[in-house]
Amino acid sequence: MGLERNLDDWVAAGLISADQAGAIRAHAARHSRPWGLWAVVGLGGLAILLGLMALVAANWADIPAGLKLALHFLLNLAAGWAVVVASRQGRALWLELALFLFTGLVLTGIALTGQVFQMSSAPWRPLAFWLALTSPLLLLAGQGRATAWLWIVIVGATLGGVVEEFHRWFADHRWAIGLPLTVPALLVLLGDQGSRQTSRHASRHAFWQAVRLAGLQVVVIVASLMPSFVWYQSLPDQHDYARDLLPALPILLGATALAIAALLRKPEADRGGAGVLGLATLLPILPMLLPLAGIAGELAGALAFTALWAAIAWAAQRRQRAGLFRLAVGVIALRLIIIYFEVFGSLATTGVGLIVSGLLVIGAAVGTTHLLRRWRIGAAS
C-alpha cells in the first residue's frame, strides 16, 4: 500500500509518468516476497518444533544417555554439513543461519554432556569452552549480526562470570579491574580492523560492523549511567570509587587509545566514533575528580549525560545518520524533562522547569526536522 500511494503522489506531482509507475509496479510484483505465507509456514514449523520438544521432555528420563548423545552428535554433523554446503555455494544468508544453528548446538551439546555425566561447574566455564571451540569459526566465517551478537553475548556472560567468581582476586589486584573494562574498546578495535578488511564483502562487513557497534554501545551505556549513578546517589564512598578505578586507568586508557587510533586511520577515518569513544571513556572518571553531592551532583550527572549524547548527535550529523541523530535528540530531550523531577522539589518550581524543558524539547524537535529536511534535499541534489 505504501508503494501504491507513493507512486500515485509521484505521478500527480509530475515526477514520473504513468507508464513509469506501471513499470515500477510490475517490477515490484515480480520481485515481491510472500512474507505472509512465510510467516504462516514459520508458525507451523515452530509448532512442530515445540511439539517435538514437548515429546522429548515428557520422555527425557526414559531415553538412554548414549542415545541422547548420539542423536545430538548427528544434529551437530547435519548442521556442520549445512555450514560447508552454504559456504561452498556462497549463500551468505543460509551460511549465517547454519553457523548460528551449529554453534548453538555446540553450546547445547556441552550442556547435555554435563547433564549426562553429572558434571557441575561455574556457568562461565562451559561458556569459555564454547568460545574456545567456536570463536575461530565465527570470526572467520560469520556473515551477519546474528552470529556477531551471539558471540558478543557469550563473551560478556563469560567475563561477568569470571569477575563474579574471582572478585576477591580483583579486589586484591585493583589494576586488574582494567582488564574486563577494556573489552568494549577491544571490540571496537577488532570490529574496525575486520570491517576494513571485509569492506568489499557485504555480509562479512556486517558481522564486523556489529562487533564494533556492540563495543561502542557498551561504552555509551556505561558512560551514560555511571557518572549520574555515583553523583546522584551522593555516595559516601566516592573515595573508594576513585581508589578502585585509579589503578585500572592505565590499562583502560591504553586500550581506548588503541581503538581511537584505529578509528582515525585513513582511509574512512571515523572521527565521530573516535570522539564519542574518547568522551565516553573519560566521563566515568569525572566523579573521581569531582566528588559532588546533592543538587550539584545531580546537575553534573545530567550535564555529563547530555554532553555524551550531544557528541553522538554530532557524530551522526557528520555521517548523515538520520536515525541515530533522531535517537540522540530524543534521548537528550527526555533527559531534560527528567532532570527537573530529580533536582527541583516544589510543585511550582517543577512546573516552571517543565515549561522550560518543554520549550527546549519543542525547539529541538523543530531544529531536528529542519536539519533532516536539509539532509534529504542535499542527498537528492
MIKOLMI-729960 format. One record per residue (C-alpha): residue in three letters; x, y, z. Coordinates in pm, whole numbers, padded with zeros to 5 digits, always signed. Each point is the difference from the previous one (the first is absolute). Example, Ala and Ser with C-alpha at 12.3 -4.5 7.8 and 13.67 -1.06 7.14 Angstrom:
// MIKOLMI-729960
ALA+01230-00450+00780
SER+00137+00344-00066
//
This chain:
// MIKOLMI-729960
MET+00000+00000+00000
GLY+00286+00240+00075
LEU+00149-00046-00346
GLU-00335+00049-00171
ARG-00065+00321+00191
ASN+00348+00132-00076
LEU-00032-00081-00369
ASP-00332+00182-00020
ASP+00152+00303+00174
TRP+00305-00002-00228
VAL-00214-00023-00313
ALA-00223+00284+00125
ALA+00309+00214+00072
GLY+00137-00066-00348
LEU+00314-00175+00126
ILE-00069-00316-00202
SER-00238-00093-00280
ALA-00287-00244+00023
ASP+00194-00247-00213
GLN+00298+00019+00234
ALA-00230-00056+00297
GLY-00140-00308-00172
ALA+00350-00132-00067
ILE+00090+00049+00367
ARG-00315-00186+00108
ALA+00081-00288-00233
HIS+00358-00020+00126
ALA-00116+00004+00364
ALA-00255-00274-00073
ARG+00264-00222-00165
HIS+00242+00038+00288
SER-00246+00005+00289
ARG+00042-00256+00272
PRO-00298-00179+00159
TRP+00078+00110+00355
GLY-00347-00099+00121
LEU+00040-00353-00133
TRP+00348-00027+00146
ALA-00131+00119+00336
VAL-00271-00269-00001
VAL+00252-00267-00101
GLY+00232+00124+00272
LEU-00277-00026+00260
GLY-00073-00353-00117
GLY+00365-00095+00025
LEU+00020+00154+00346
ALA-00304-00200+00109
ILE+00160-00322-00126
LEU+00326+00084+00177
LEU-00178+00076+00327
GLY-00195-00324-00031
LEU+00318-00202-00049
MET+00160+00175+00296
ALA-00305-00079+00215
LEU+00014-00368-00098
VAL+00373-00019+00077
ALA-00045+00181+00331
ALA-00284-00229+00104
ASN+00211-00311-00064
TRP+00342+00146+00084
ALA+00063-00225+00299
ASP-00076-00313-00206
ILE+00242+00082-00283
PRO+00339-00173+00049
ALA+00294+00235+00051
GLY+00189-00146-00293
LEU-00292+00057-00234
LYS-00031+00362+00113
LEU+00367+00066-00076
ALA-00012-00188-00331
LEU-00304+00190-00125
HIS+00150+00331+00102
PHE+00324-00091-00175
LEU-00196-00076-00318
LEU-00171+00340+00027
ASN+00342+00163+00029
LEU+00121-00189-00305
ALA-00305+00109-00201
ALA+00046+00363+00101
GLY+00372-00016-00080
TRP-00078-00149-00341
ALA-00245+00287-00061
VAL+00277+00248+00084
VAL+00234-00164-00253
VAL-00263-00014-00276
ALA-00112+00360+00051
SER+00360+00117+00002
ARG+00085-00182-00324
GLN-00308+00138-00173
GLY+00070+00354+00124
ARG-00344+00048+00157
ALA+00062+00253+00274
LEU-00346-00014+00162
TRP-00010-00380+00016
LEU+00358-00007+00126
GLU-00092+00242+00278
LEU-00297-00214+00101
ALA+00206-00319-00014
LEU+00280+00155+00209
PHE-00250+00121+00259
LEU-00161-00345+00018
PHE+00332-00185+00014
THR+00156+00217+00271
GLY-00326-00011+00198
LEU+00004-00379-00019
VAL+00360-00002+00121
LEU-00115+00193+00308
THR-00294-00233+00065
GLY+00232-00298-00057
ILE+00230+00126+00274
ALA-00298+00036+00232
LEU-00130-00347-00091
THR+00339-00159+00066
GLY+00013+00163+00341
GLN-00351-00120+00080
VAL+00063-00359-00114
PHE+00326-00039+00190
GLN-00121+00198+00304
MET+00274+00265-00031
SER-00041+00335+00171
SER+00198+00322-00018
ALA-00041+00376-00003
PRO-00211+00104-00302
TRP+00282+00202-00155
ARG+00223-00309-00045
PRO-00216-00178-00263
LEU-00050+00339-00167
ALA+00376+00048-00015
PHE+00035-00350-00146
TRP-00263+00090-00262
LEU+00194+00316-00087
ALA+00319-00201-00043
LEU-00177-00243-00235
THR-00204+00240-00212
SER+00177+00339+00002
PRO+00236-00086-00290
LEU-00293-00114-00214
LEU-00221+00300+00082
LEU+00275+00258-00041
LEU+00114-00147-00331
ALA-00339-00084-00152
GLY-00269+00203+00184
GLN-00233+00158-00254
GLY-00213+00247+00190
ARG-00134+00147+00320
ALA-00158-00320+00135
THR+00327-00191+00042
ALA+00182+00318+00104
TRP-00242+00066+00285
LEU-00003-00366+00102
TRP+00379+00013+00038
ILE-00007+00338+00177
VAL-00268-00107+00250
ILE+00195-00315+00091
VAL+00320+00205+00038
GLY-00180+00240+00235
ALA-00160-00280+00204
THR+00336-00177+00031
LEU+00177+00314+00119
GLY-00278+00072+00248
GLY+00033-00350+00143
VAL+00378+00030+00028
VAL-00023+00334+00184
GLU-00268-00137+00234
GLU+00196-00315+00089
PHE+00334+00176+00044
HIS-00126+00324+00154
ARG+00231-00041+00299
TRP+00301-00028-00228
PHE-00109+00313-00187
ALA-00041+00179+00336
ASP+00357-00091+00093
HIS+00137+00091-00345
ARG-00185+00319-00084
TRP+00199+00062-00316
ALA-00160-00314-00146
ILE-00345+00165+00012
GLY+00113+00171-00318
LEU+00017-00331-00186
PRO-00377-00063-00031
LEU-00056+00375-00043
THR+00211-00003-00316
VAL-00218-00258-00175
PRO-00239+00255-00162
ALA+00294+00200-00137
LEU+00161-00319-00126
LEU-00327-00094-00173
VAL+00007+00338-00173
LEU+00361-00058-00104
LEU-00069-00355-00120
GLY-00318+00100-00182
ASP+00171+00292-00172
GLN+00287-00217-00120
GLY-00237-00268-00127
SER-00235+00244-00173
ARG+00290+00165-00184
GLN+00122-00335-00131
THR-00348-00115-00108
SER-00130+00326-00149
ARG-00063-00172-00336
HIS-00192-00291+00155
ALA-00336+00130+00121
SER-00097-00281+00238
ARG+00345-00033+00158
HIS+00015+00376+00030
ALA-00334-00004+00184
PHE+00140-00251+00250
TRP+00298+00218+00089
GLN-00209+00316+00003
ALA-00225-00167+00257
VAL+00305-00084+00214
ARG+00122+00360-00015
LEU-00347+00139+00070
ALA-00041-00229+00301
GLY+00321+00134+00153
LEU-00112+00359-00051
GLN-00346-00074+00141
VAL+00140-00152+00319
VAL+00232+00297+00050
VAL-00285+00247-00058
ILE-00236-00181+00240
VAL+00261-00012+00278
ALA+00102+00362-00057
SER-00364+00112-00002
LEU-00086-00169+00331
MET+00316-00008+00211
PRO+00062+00373+00068
SER-00369+00064+00072
PHE-00014-00303+00231
VAL+00306+00098+00203
TRP-00095+00368+00028
TYR-00376-00053+00039
GLN+00044-00249+00280
SER+00231+00245+00181
LEU+00205-00304+00093
PRO+00201+00041+00322
ASP+00253-00244-00144
GLN+00086+00202-00310
HIS+00355-00020+00126
ASP-00028-00378-00031
TYR-00129+00045-00355
ALA+00311+00203-00084
ARG+00226-00246+00182
ASP-00145-00292-00199
LEU+00013+00170-00339
LEU+00332+00185+00020
PRO+00231-00306-00027
ALA-00198-00123-00301
LEU+00026+00325-00196
PRO+00330-00073-00182
ILE-00137-00321-00151
LEU-00340+00153-00078
LEU+00140+00315-00158
GLY+00261-00198-00192
ALA-00261-00226-00160
THR-00221+00300-00075
ALA+00290+00184-00163
LEU+00066-00301-00227
ALA-00367-00013-00100
ILE-00012+00376-00068
ALA+00318-00021-00207
ALA-00157-00280-00206
LEU-00317+00203-00058
LEU+00203+00302-00114
ARG+00208-00195-00251
LYS-00051+00101-00359
PRO-00170-00081-00226
GLU-00354+00010+00142
ALA+00104+00166+00325
ASP-00291+00002+00247
ARG+00064+00324+00192
GLY-00350+00001+00145
GLY+00034-00350+00141
ALA+00346+00080+00134
GLY-00129+00313+00173
VAL-00294-00184+00158
LEU+00226-00282+00119
GLY+00250+00240+00154
LEU-00265+00208+00177
ALA-00187-00310+00120
THR+00321-00139+00150
LEU+00078+00323+00185
LEU-00346+00065+00147
PRO+00005-00286+00257
ILE+00327+00150+00131
LEU-00165+00336+00082
PRO-00154-00106+00335
MET+00353-00096+00107
LEU+00123+00352-00076
LEU-00312+00189+00116
PRO-00160-00169+00306
LEU-00328+00197-00009
ALA-00315-00061+00199
GLY-00360+00120+00014
ILE-00141+00224-00273
ALA+00348+00076-00132
GLY+00066-00369-00055
GLU-00337-00055-00165
LEU+00055+00293-00237
ALA+00352-00119-00078
GLY-00129-00347-00085
ALA-00268+00145-00229
LEU+00254+00226-00172
ALA+00240-00290-00053
PHE-00283-00210-00145
THR-00110+00284-00229
ALA+00357+00069-00115
LEU+00048-00362-00099
TRP-00322-00020-00201
ALA+00070+00339-00157
ALA+00330-00149-00120
ILE-00193-00298-00139
ALA-00236+00239-00183
TRP+00302+00185-00139
ALA+00156-00325-00120
ALA-00331-00103-00160
GLN-00025+00337-00172
ARG+00351-00036-00142
ARG-00086-00335-00154
GLN-00361+00102-00080
ARG-00147-00284+00206
ALA-00354+00133+00037
GLY-00127-00283+00221
LEU+00284+00033+00250
PHE-00034+00378-00002
ARG-00371-00025+00087
LEU+00078-00247+00278
ALA+00266+00227+00151
VAL-00228+00305-00010
GLY-00286-00200+00151
VAL+00220-00130+00282
ILE+00125+00352+00078
ALA-00355+00134+00000
LEU-00115-00273+00238
ARG+00295+00070+00231
LEU-00086+00372+00007
ILE-00346-00088+00128
ILE+00123-00252+00258
ILE+00257+00238+00148
TYR-00272+00230+00132
PHE-00162-00284+00192
GLU+00340-00093+00144
VAL+00120+00345+00100
PHE-00302+00212+00091
GLY-00228-00101+00281
SER-00286+00249+00015
LEU-00294-00030-00233
ALA+00023+00365-00111
THR+00368-00021-00088
THR-00054-00334-00172
GLY-00280+00154-00205
VAL+00222+00285-00114
GLY+00279-00245-00075
LEU-00232-00222-00202
ILE-00115+00300-00203
VAL+00360+00092-00075
SER+00092-00359-00083
GLY-00308-00031-00222
LEU+00103+00308-00194
LEU+00352-00141-00038
VAL-00138-00333-00121
ILE-00226+00169-00255
GLY+00293+00209-00121
ALA+00215-00311-00032
ALA-00276-00178-00196
VAL-00044+00293-00240
GLY+00376+00033-00049
THR+00036-00374-00059
THR-00279-00001-00259
HIS+00157+00298-00180
LEU+00344-00161-00003
LEU-00132-00336-00123
ARG-00189+00176-00279
ARG+00323+00172-00104
TRP+00176-00339-00006
ARG-00266-00149-00225
ILE+00011+00297-00238
GLY+00381-00015-00009
ALA-00005-00374-00068
ALA-00249+00045-00282
SER+00214+00275-00155
//
